């Protein structure tokens, strides 16, 4: 999960938002899987997804 988030954040900071948008589904999948298995709580997962989209739409 952390890897997927880092990849997206790195691409956004480099100004390559189009490539970052392609990685969003994989990042969401990783976050949802972690929440489903109890690694993180549901609210934490929702917050991470929200902040990721906020960063991308900035």
mmCIF file of the N, C-alpha and C atoms, coordinates in Angstrom:
data_MODEL
# 
_entry.id   MODEL 
# 
loop_
_atom_site.group_PDB 
_atom_site.id 
_atom_site.type_symbol 
_atom_site.label_atom_id 
_atom_site.label_alt_id 
_atom_site.label_comp_id 
_atom_site.label_asym_id 
_atom_site.label_entity_id 
_atom_site.label_seq_id 
_atom_site.pdbx_PDB_ins_code 
_atom_site.Cartn_x 
_atom_site.Cartn_y 
_atom_site.Cartn_z 
_atom_site.occupancy 
_atom_site.B_iso_or_equiv 
_atom_site.pdbx_formal_charge 
_atom_site.auth_seq_id 
_atom_site.auth_comp_id 
_atom_site.auth_asym_id 
_atom_site.auth_atom_id 
_atom_site.pdbx_PDB_model_num 
ATOM 1   N N  . UNK A 1 1  ? 0.822   -1.184 0.000   1.00 0.00 ? 1  UNK A N  1 
ATOM 2   C CA . UNK A 1 1  ? 0.000   0.000  0.000   1.00 0.00 ? 1  UNK A CA 1 
ATOM 3   C C  . UNK A 1 1  ? 0.872   1.256  0.000   1.00 0.00 ? 1  UNK A C  1 
ATOM 4   N N  . UNK A 1 2  ? 1.877   1.267  0.861   1.00 0.00 ? 2  UNK A N  1 
ATOM 5   C CA . UNK A 1 2  ? 2.737   2.445  0.946   1.00 0.00 ? 2  UNK A CA 1 
ATOM 6   C C  . UNK A 1 2  ? 3.478   2.686  -0.364  1.00 0.00 ? 2  UNK A C  1 
ATOM 7   N N  . UNK A 1 3  ? 3.849   1.594  -1.018  1.00 0.00 ? 3  UNK A N  1 
ATOM 8   C CA . UNK A 1 3  ? 4.561   1.714  -2.290  1.00 0.00 ? 3  UNK A CA 1 
ATOM 9   C C  . UNK A 1 3  ? 3.698   2.387  -3.346  1.00 0.00 ? 3  UNK A C  1 
ATOM 10  N N  . UNK A 1 4  ? 2.450   1.978  -3.425  1.00 0.00 ? 4  UNK A N  1 
ATOM 11  C CA . UNK A 1 4  ? 1.530   2.542  -4.416  1.00 0.00 ? 4  UNK A CA 1 
ATOM 12  C C  . UNK A 1 4  ? 1.320   4.030  -4.155  1.00 0.00 ? 4  UNK A C  1 
ATOM 13  N N  . UNK A 1 5  ? 1.176   4.392  -2.887  1.00 0.00 ? 5  UNK A N  1 
ATOM 14  C CA . UNK A 1 5  ? 0.988   5.801  -2.544  1.00 0.00 ? 5  UNK A CA 1 
ATOM 15  C C  . UNK A 1 5  ? 2.230   6.616  -2.881  1.00 0.00 ? 5  UNK A C  1 
ATOM 16  N N  . UNK A 1 6  ? 3.393   6.061  -2.588  1.00 0.00 ? 6  UNK A N  1 
ATOM 17  C CA . UNK A 1 6  ? 4.641   6.763  -2.872  1.00 0.00 ? 6  UNK A CA 1 
ATOM 18  C C  . UNK A 1 6  ? 4.825   7.001  -4.364  1.00 0.00 ? 6  UNK A C  1 
ATOM 19  N N  . UNK A 1 7  ? 4.481   5.998  -5.177  1.00 0.00 ? 7  UNK A N  1 
ATOM 20  C CA . UNK A 1 7  ? 4.618   6.139  -6.624  1.00 0.00 ? 7  UNK A CA 1 
ATOM 21  C C  . UNK A 1 7  ? 3.755   7.279  -7.144  1.00 0.00 ? 7  UNK A C  1 
ATOM 22  N N  . UNK A 1 8  ? 2.511   7.331  -6.681  1.00 0.00 ? 8  UNK A N  1 
ATOM 23  C CA . UNK A 1 8  ? 1.594   8.381  -7.130  1.00 0.00 ? 8  UNK A CA 1 
ATOM 24  C C  . UNK A 1 8  ? 2.100   9.746  -6.674  1.00 0.00 ? 8  UNK A C  1 
ATOM 25  N N  . UNK A 1 9  ? 2.505   9.853  -5.418  1.00 0.00 ? 9  UNK A N  1 
ATOM 26  C CA . UNK A 1 9  ? 2.987   11.132 -4.890  1.00 0.00 ? 9  UNK A CA 1 
ATOM 27  C C  . UNK A 1 9  ? 4.237   11.604 -5.622  1.00 0.00 ? 9  UNK A C  1 
ATOM 28  N N  . UNK A 1 10 ? 5.125   10.673 -5.953  1.00 0.00 ? 10 UNK A N  1 
ATOM 29  C CA . UNK A 1 10 ? 6.350   11.028 -6.657  1.00 0.00 ? 10 UNK A CA 1 
ATOM 30  C C  . UNK A 1 10 ? 6.038   11.568 -8.053  1.00 0.00 ? 10 UNK A C  1 
ATOM 31  N N  . UNK A 1 11 ? 5.106   10.924 -8.747  1.00 0.00 ? 11 UNK A N  1 
ATOM 32  C CA . UNK A 1 11 ? 4.729   11.376 -10.086 1.00 0.00 ? 11 UNK A CA 1 
ATOM 33  C C  . UNK A 1 11 ? 4.065   12.748 -10.040 1.00 0.00 ? 11 UNK A C  1 
ATOM 34  N N  . UNK A 1 12 ? 3.215   12.975 -9.051  1.00 0.00 ? 12 UNK A N  1 
ATOM 35  C CA . UNK A 1 12 ? 2.539   14.269 -8.929  1.00 0.00 ? 12 UNK A CA 1 
ATOM 36  C C  . UNK A 1 12 ? 3.557   15.367 -8.643  1.00 0.00 ? 12 UNK A C  1 
ATOM 37  N N  . UNK A 1 13 ? 4.510   15.097 -7.765  1.00 0.00 ? 13 UNK A N  1 
ATOM 38  C CA . UNK A 1 13 ? 5.513   16.113 -7.436  1.00 0.00 ? 13 UNK A CA 1 
ATOM 39  C C  . UNK A 1 13 ? 6.432   16.399 -8.618  1.00 0.00 ? 13 UNK A C  1 
ATOM 40  N N  . UNK A 1 14 ? 6.576   15.411 -9.517  1.00 0.00 ? 14 UNK A N  1 
ATOM 41  C CA . UNK A 1 14 ? 7.389   15.613 -10.716 1.00 0.00 ? 14 UNK A CA 1 
ATOM 42  C C  . UNK A 1 14 ? 6.593   16.295 -11.825 1.00 0.00 ? 14 UNK A C  1 
ATOM 43  N N  . UNK A 1 15 ? 5.289   16.506 -11.586 1.00 0.00 ? 15 UNK A N  1 
ATOM 44  C CA . UNK A 1 15 ? 4.460   17.188 -12.569 1.00 0.00 ? 15 UNK A CA 1 
ATOM 45  C C  . UNK A 1 15 ? 3.872   16.269 -13.627 1.00 0.00 ? 15 UNK A C  1 
ATOM 46  N N  . UNK A 1 16 ? 3.936   14.964 -13.402 1.00 0.00 ? 16 UNK A N  1 
ATOM 47  C CA . UNK A 1 16 ? 3.418   14.001 -14.389 1.00 0.00 ? 16 UNK A CA 1 
ATOM 48  C C  . UNK A 1 16 ? 2.082   13.449 -13.894 1.00 0.00 ? 16 UNK A C  1 
ATOM 49  N N  . UNK A 1 17 ? 1.065   14.329 -13.882 1.00 0.00 ? 17 UNK A N  1 
ATOM 50  C CA . UNK A 1 17 ? -0.244  13.968 -13.336 1.00 0.00 ? 17 UNK A CA 1 
ATOM 51  C C  . UNK A 1 17 ? -0.976  12.946 -14.191 1.00 0.00 ? 17 UNK A C  1 
ATOM 52  N N  . UNK A 1 18 ? -0.751  12.960 -15.503 1.00 0.00 ? 18 UNK A N  1 
ATOM 53  C CA . UNK A 1 18 ? -1.424  11.988 -16.373 1.00 0.00 ? 18 UNK A CA 1 
ATOM 54  C C  . UNK A 1 18 ? -1.001  10.564 -16.024 1.00 0.00 ? 18 UNK A C  1 
ATOM 55  N N  . UNK A 1 19 ? 0.283   10.381 -15.778 1.00 0.00 ? 19 UNK A N  1 
ATOM 56  C CA . UNK A 1 19 ? 0.777   9.058  -15.401 1.00 0.00 ? 19 UNK A CA 1 
ATOM 57  C C  . UNK A 1 19 ? 0.290   8.674  -14.007 1.00 0.00 ? 19 UNK A C  1 
ATOM 58  N N  . UNK A 1 20 ? 0.200   9.665  -13.125 1.00 0.00 ? 20 UNK A N  1 
ATOM 59  C CA . UNK A 1 20 ? -0.264  9.402  -11.762 1.00 0.00 ? 20 UNK A CA 1 
ATOM 60  C C  . UNK A 1 20 ? -1.725  8.956  -11.773 1.00 0.00 ? 20 UNK A C  1 
ATOM 61  N N  . UNK A 1 21 ? -2.529  9.545  -12.666 1.00 0.00 ? 21 UNK A N  1 
ATOM 62  C CA . UNK A 1 21 ? -3.944  9.168  -12.747 1.00 0.00 ? 21 UNK A CA 1 
ATOM 63  C C  . UNK A 1 21 ? -4.112  7.711  -13.141 1.00 0.00 ? 21 UNK A C  1 
ATOM 64  N N  . UNK A 1 22 ? -3.176  7.186  -13.910 1.00 0.00 ? 22 UNK A N  1 
ATOM 65  C CA . UNK A 1 22 ? -3.250  5.785  -14.324 1.00 0.00 ? 22 UNK A CA 1 
ATOM 66  C C  . UNK A 1 22 ? -2.965  4.839  -13.159 1.00 0.00 ? 22 UNK A C  1 
ATOM 67  N N  . UNK A 1 23 ? -2.237  5.323  -12.160 1.00 0.00 ? 23 UNK A N  1 
ATOM 68  C CA . UNK A 1 23 ? -1.888  4.486  -11.008 1.00 0.00 ? 23 UNK A CA 1 
ATOM 69  C C  . UNK A 1 23 ? -2.905  4.568  -9.866  1.00 0.00 ? 23 UNK A C  1 
ATOM 70  N N  . UNK A 1 24 ? -3.858  5.489  -9.981  1.00 0.00 ? 24 UNK A N  1 
ATOM 71  C CA . UNK A 1 24 ? -4.858  5.664  -8.924  1.00 0.00 ? 24 UNK A CA 1 
ATOM 72  C C  . UNK A 1 24 ? -5.647  4.382  -8.639  1.00 0.00 ? 24 UNK A C  1 
ATOM 73  N N  . UNK A 1 25 ? -6.146  3.672  -9.664  1.00 0.00 ? 25 UNK A N  1 
ATOM 74  C CA . UNK A 1 25 ? -6.899  2.442  -9.357  1.00 0.00 ? 25 UNK A CA 1 
ATOM 75  C C  . UNK A 1 25 ? -6.084  1.412  -8.569  1.00 0.00 ? 25 UNK A C  1 
ATOM 76  N N  . UNK A 1 26 ? -4.818  1.275  -8.882  1.00 0.00 ? 26 UNK A N  1 
ATOM 77  C CA . UNK A 1 26 ? -3.969  0.327  -8.159  1.00 0.00 ? 26 UNK A CA 1 
ATOM 78  C C  . UNK A 1 26 ? -3.766  0.782  -6.712  1.00 0.00 ? 26 UNK A C  1 
ATOM 79  N N  . UNK A 1 27 ? -3.610  2.081  -6.513  1.00 0.00 ? 27 UNK A N  1 
ATOM 80  C CA . UNK A 1 27 ? -3.439  2.611  -5.162  1.00 0.00 ? 27 UNK A CA 1 
ATOM 81  C C  . UNK A 1 27 ? -4.718  2.409  -4.348  1.00 0.00 ? 27 UNK A C  1 
ATOM 82  N N  . UNK A 1 28 ? -5.867  2.686  -4.965  1.00 0.00 ? 28 UNK A N  1 
ATOM 83  C CA . UNK A 1 28 ? -7.149  2.485  -4.287  1.00 0.00 ? 28 UNK A CA 1 
ATOM 84  C C  . UNK A 1 28 ? -7.339  1.017  -3.919  1.00 0.00 ? 28 UNK A C  1 
ATOM 85  N N  . UNK A 1 29 ? -6.958  0.139  -4.823  1.00 0.00 ? 29 UNK A N  1 
ATOM 86  C CA . UNK A 1 29 ? -7.106  -1.295 -4.574  1.00 0.00 ? 29 UNK A CA 1 
ATOM 87  C C  . UNK A 1 29 ? -6.246  -1.714 -3.379  1.00 0.00 ? 29 UNK A C  1 
ATOM 88  N N  . UNK A 1 30 ? -5.028  -1.204 -3.323  1.00 0.00 ? 30 UNK A N  1 
ATOM 89  C CA . UNK A 1 30 ? -4.130  -1.541 -2.216  1.00 0.00 ? 30 UNK A CA 1 
ATOM 90  C C  . UNK A 1 30 ? -4.669  -1.007 -0.891  1.00 0.00 ? 30 UNK A C  1 
ATOM 91  N N  . UNK A 1 31 ? -5.201  0.207  -0.908  1.00 0.00 ? 31 UNK A N  1 
ATOM 92  C CA . UNK A 1 31 ? -5.760  0.802  0.308   1.00 0.00 ? 31 UNK A CA 1 
ATOM 93  C C  . UNK A 1 31 ? -6.975  0.003  0.773   1.00 0.00 ? 31 UNK A C  1 
ATOM 94  N N  . UNK A 1 32 ? -7.858  -0.329 -0.165  1.00 0.00 ? 32 UNK A N  1 
ATOM 95  C CA . UNK A 1 32 ? -9.062  -1.087 0.185   1.00 0.00 ? 32 UNK A CA 1 
ATOM 96  C C  . UNK A 1 32 ? -8.727  -2.475 0.717   1.00 0.00 ? 32 UNK A C  1 
ATOM 97  N N  . UNK A 1 33 ? -7.726  -3.099 0.128   1.00 0.00 ? 33 UNK A N  1 
ATOM 98  C CA . UNK A 1 33 ? -7.325  -4.434 0.576   1.00 0.00 ? 33 UNK A CA 1 
ATOM 99  C C  . UNK A 1 33 ? -6.774  -4.371 2.005   1.00 0.00 ? 33 UNK A C  1 
ATOM 100 N N  . UNK A 1 34 ? -5.982  -3.341 2.299   1.00 0.00 ? 34 UNK A N  1 
ATOM 101 C CA . UNK A 1 34 ? -5.429  -3.184 3.642   1.00 0.00 ? 34 UNK A CA 1 
ATOM 102 C C  . UNK A 1 34 ? -6.548  -2.959 4.654   1.00 0.00 ? 34 UNK A C  1 
ATOM 103 N N  . UNK A 1 35 ? -7.551  -2.177 4.270   1.00 0.00 ? 35 UNK A N  1 
ATOM 104 C CA . UNK A 1 35 ? -8.675  -1.915 5.174   1.00 0.00 ? 35 UNK A CA 1 
ATOM 105 C C  . UNK A 1 35 ? -9.505  -3.176 5.381   1.00 0.00 ? 35 UNK A C  1 
ATOM 106 N N  . UNK A 1 36 ? -9.696  -3.934 4.326   1.00 0.00 ? 36 UNK A N  1 
ATOM 107 C CA . UNK A 1 36 ? -10.501 -5.155 4.411   1.00 0.00 ? 36 UNK A CA 1 
ATOM 108 C C  . UNK A 1 36 ? -9.849  -6.184 5.329   1.00 0.00 ? 36 UNK A C  1 
ATOM 109 N N  . UNK A 1 37 ? -8.537  -6.253 5.284   1.00 0.00 ? 37 UNK A N  1 
ATOM 110 C CA . UNK A 1 37 ? -7.817  -7.240 6.097   1.00 0.00 ? 37 UNK A CA 1 
ATOM 111 C C  . UNK A 1 37 ? -7.504  -6.747 7.503   1.00 0.00 ? 37 UNK A C  1 
ATOM 112 N N  . UNK A 1 38 ? -7.882  -5.507 7.805   1.00 0.00 ? 38 UNK A N  1 
ATOM 113 C CA . UNK A 1 38 ? -7.705  -4.995 9.154   1.00 0.00 ? 38 UNK A CA 1 
ATOM 114 C C  . UNK A 1 38 ? -6.348  -4.376 9.419   1.00 0.00 ? 38 UNK A C  1 
ATOM 115 N N  . UNK A 1 39 ? -5.567  -4.163 8.383   1.00 0.00 ? 39 UNK A N  1 
ATOM 116 C CA . UNK A 1 39 ? -4.255  -3.532 8.561   1.00 0.00 ? 39 UNK A CA 1 
ATOM 117 C C  . UNK A 1 39 ? -4.443  -2.067 8.951   1.00 0.00 ? 39 UNK A C  1 
ATOM 118 N N  . UNK A 1 40 ? -5.398  -1.414 8.297   1.00 0.00 ? 40 UNK A N  1 
ATOM 119 C CA . UNK A 1 40 ? -5.776  -0.045 8.652   1.00 0.00 ? 40 UNK A CA 1 
ATOM 120 C C  . UNK A 1 40 ? -7.293  -0.013 8.827   1.00 0.00 ? 40 UNK A C  1 
ATOM 121 N N  . UNK A 1 41 ? -7.787  1.000  9.516   1.00 0.00 ? 41 UNK A N  1 
ATOM 122 C CA . UNK A 1 41 ? -9.227  1.115  9.727   1.00 0.00 ? 41 UNK A CA 1 
ATOM 123 C C  . UNK A 1 41 ? -9.901  1.705  8.492   1.00 0.00 ? 41 UNK A C  1 
ATOM 124 N N  . UNK A 1 42 ? -11.211 1.514  8.403   1.00 0.00 ? 42 UNK A N  1 
ATOM 125 C CA . UNK A 1 42 ? -11.976 1.989  7.244   1.00 0.00 ? 42 UNK A CA 1 
ATOM 126 C C  . UNK A 1 42 ? -11.869 3.507  7.085   1.00 0.00 ? 42 UNK A C  1 
ATOM 127 N N  . UNK A 1 43 ? -11.952 4.245  8.190   1.00 0.00 ? 43 UNK A N  1 
ATOM 128 C CA . UNK A 1 43 ? -11.875 5.705  8.110   1.00 0.00 ? 43 UNK A CA 1 
ATOM 129 C C  . UNK A 1 43 ? -10.498 6.162  7.644   1.00 0.00 ? 43 UNK A C  1 
ATOM 130 N N  . UNK A 1 44 ? -9.469  5.455  8.064   1.00 0.00 ? 44 UNK A N  1 
ATOM 131 C CA . UNK A 1 44 ? -8.111  5.776  7.634   1.00 0.00 ? 44 UNK A CA 1 
ATOM 132 C C  . UNK A 1 44 ? -7.978  5.551  6.140   1.00 0.00 ? 44 UNK A C  1 
ATOM 133 N N  . UNK A 1 45 ? -8.570  4.476  5.651   1.00 0.00 ? 45 UNK A N  1 
ATOM 134 C CA . UNK A 1 45 ? -8.535  4.180  4.217   1.00 0.00 ? 45 UNK A CA 1 
ATOM 135 C C  . UNK A 1 45 ? -9.248  5.277  3.437   1.00 0.00 ? 45 UNK A C  1 
ATOM 136 N N  . UNK A 1 46 ? -10.403 5.688  3.925   1.00 0.00 ? 46 UNK A N  1 
ATOM 137 C CA . UNK A 1 46 ? -11.163 6.743  3.249   1.00 0.00 ? 46 UNK A CA 1 
ATOM 138 C C  . UNK A 1 46 ? -10.375 8.047  3.239   1.00 0.00 ? 46 UNK A C  1 
ATOM 139 N N  . UNK A 1 47 ? -9.712  8.340  4.346   1.00 0.00 ? 47 UNK A N  1 
ATOM 140 C CA . UNK A 1 47 ? -8.925  9.569  4.438   1.00 0.00 ? 47 UNK A CA 1 
ATOM 141 C C  . UNK A 1 47 ? -7.747  9.545  3.479   1.00 0.00 ? 47 UNK A C  1 
ATOM 142 N N  . UNK A 1 48 ? -7.075  8.404  3.368   1.00 0.00 ? 48 UNK A N  1 
ATOM 143 C CA . UNK A 1 48 ? -5.938  8.280  2.453   1.00 0.00 ? 48 UNK A CA 1 
ATOM 144 C C  . UNK A 1 48 ? -6.381  8.456  1.006   1.00 0.00 ? 48 UNK A C  1 
ATOM 145 N N  . UNK A 1 49 ? -7.513  7.853  0.645   1.00 0.00 ? 49 UNK A N  1 
ATOM 146 C CA . UNK A 1 49 ? -8.018  7.969  -0.723  1.00 0.00 ? 49 UNK A CA 1 
ATOM 147 C C  . UNK A 1 49 ? -8.422  9.409  -1.024  1.00 0.00 ? 49 UNK A C  1 
ATOM 148 N N  . UNK A 1 50 ? -9.049  10.053 -0.058  1.00 0.00 ? 50 UNK A N  1 
ATOM 149 C CA . UNK A 1 50 ? -9.478  11.434 -0.234  1.00 0.00 ? 50 UNK A CA 1 
ATOM 150 C C  . UNK A 1 50 ? -8.282  12.365 -0.418  1.00 0.00 ? 50 UNK A C  1 
ATOM 151 N N  . UNK A 1 51 ? -7.277  12.194 0.404   1.00 0.00 ? 51 UNK A N  1 
ATOM 152 C CA . UNK A 1 51 ? -6.092  13.050 0.313   1.00 0.00 ? 51 UNK A CA 1 
ATOM 153 C C  . UNK A 1 51 ? -5.310  12.805 -0.971  1.00 0.00 ? 51 UNK A C  1 
ATOM 154 N N  . UNK A 1 52 ? -5.334  11.567 -1.436  1.00 0.00 ? 52 UNK A N  1 
ATOM 155 C CA . UNK A 1 52 ? -4.655  11.240 -2.687  1.00 0.00 ? 52 UNK A CA 1 
ATOM 156 C C  . UNK A 1 52 ? -5.320  11.962 -3.861  1.00 0.00 ? 52 UNK A C  1 
ATOM 157 N N  . UNK A 1 53 ? -6.645  11.944 -3.902  1.00 0.00 ? 53 UNK A N  1 
ATOM 158 C CA . UNK A 1 53 ? -7.364  12.629 -4.977  1.00 0.00 ? 53 UNK A CA 1 
ATOM 159 C C  . UNK A 1 53 ? -7.209  14.140 -4.863  1.00 0.00 ? 53 UNK A C  1 
ATOM 160 N N  . UNK A 1 54 ? -7.195  14.644 -3.634  1.00 0.00 ? 54 UNK A N  1 
ATOM 161 C CA . UNK A 1 54 ? -7.015  16.076 -3.412  1.00 0.00 ? 54 UNK A CA 1 
ATOM 162 C C  . UNK A 1 54 ? -5.658  16.519 -3.943  1.00 0.00 ? 54 UNK A C  1 
ATOM 163 N N  . UNK A 1 55 ? -4.643  15.714 -3.702  1.00 0.00 ? 55 UNK A N  1 
ATOM 164 C CA . UNK A 1 55 ? -3.295  16.003 -4.189  1.00 0.00 ? 55 UNK A CA 1 
ATOM 165 C C  . UNK A 1 55 ? -3.254  15.997 -5.714  1.00 0.00 ? 55 UNK A C  1 
ATOM 166 N N  . UNK A 1 56 ? -3.952  15.052 -6.305  1.00 0.00 ? 56 UNK A N  1 
ATOM 167 C CA . UNK A 1 56 ? -3.949  14.904 -7.753  1.00 0.00 ? 56 UNK A CA 1 
ATOM 168 C C  . UNK A 1 56 ? -4.697  16.041 -8.439  1.00 0.00 ? 56 UNK A C  1 
ATOM 169 N N  . UNK A 1 57 ? -5.773  16.519 -7.827  1.00 0.00 ? 57 UNK A N  1 
ATOM 170 C CA . UNK A 1 57 ? -6.592  17.576 -8.428  1.00 0.00 ? 57 UNK A CA 1 
ATOM 171 C C  . UNK A 1 57 ? -6.092  18.975 -8.121  1.00 0.00 ? 57 UNK A C  1 
ATOM 172 N N  . UNK A 1 58 ? -5.043  19.087 -7.362  1.00 0.00 ? 58 UNK A N  1 
ATOM 173 C CA . UNK A 1 58 ? -4.483  20.382 -6.960  1.00 0.00 ? 58 UNK A CA 1 
ATOM 174 C C  . UNK A 1 58 ? -3.945  21.148 -8.134  1.00 0.00 ? 58 UNK A C  1 
# 
